[in-house]
């Protein structure tokens, strides 16, 4: 897996199911060159407050700190997702809007 130890940010990911049955969600991380890095699965309860949350997406998937790449989310039912990046600058969160260079 591609990583950059100078990056001190972490990705926070929330996945929720707005309606219907539980979601079987597959998370697939890809290296910058498009090759698969690792995958993971989670089950998110259906409507009524079910959600998946992690404050450290790379750690949850077993990726090295500073992982550089992309993520796809596939589910058997519609889900909502939110990804925020936590920086070391006072622990603030920002929405990542462009790839790292």
ZIWOFEN-V733519 format. One record per backbone hydrogen bond with DSSP energy under -1.0 kcal/mol. CO is the residue of the C=O (numbers start at 0). NH is the residue of the N-H. E is the energy in kcal/mol with one decimal. If there is no record, write none. Layout:
BEGIN
co & nh & e
CO & NH & E
CO & NH & E
END
This chain:
BEGIN
co & nh & e
1 & 67 & -2.2
3 & 6 & -2.0
9 & 85 & -4.1
10 & 56 & -2.7
11 & 83 & -2.6
12 & 53 & -2.0
13 & 81 & -2.2
14 & 51 & -3.0
15 & 79 & -2.8
19 & 46 & -1.4
22 & 43 & -2.6
24 & 41 & -2.3
25 & 73 & -2.3
26 & 39 & -2.4
27 & 71 & -2.4
28 & 36 & -3.3
28 & 37 & -1.2
29 & 69 & -1.9
30 & 33 & -2.3
34 & 30 & -3.0
37 & 28 & -3.1
39 & 26 & -3.4
41 & 24 & -3.0
43 & 22 & -2.9
45 & 49 & -1.2
49 & 16 & -1.1
51 & 14 & -2.4
53 & 12 & -2.1
55 & 59 & -2.5
56 & 60 & -2.1
57 & 62 & -3.2
63 & 66 & -1.3
65 & 3 & -1.6
69 & 29 & -2.8
71 & 27 & -2.2
73 & 25 & -3.0
79 & 15 & -2.6
81 & 13 & -2.3
83 & 11 & -3.8
84 & 93 & -2.4
85 & 9 & -2.2
87 & 89 & -1.6
88 & 91 & -1.4
91 & 86 & -2.3
93 & 84 & -3.7
END
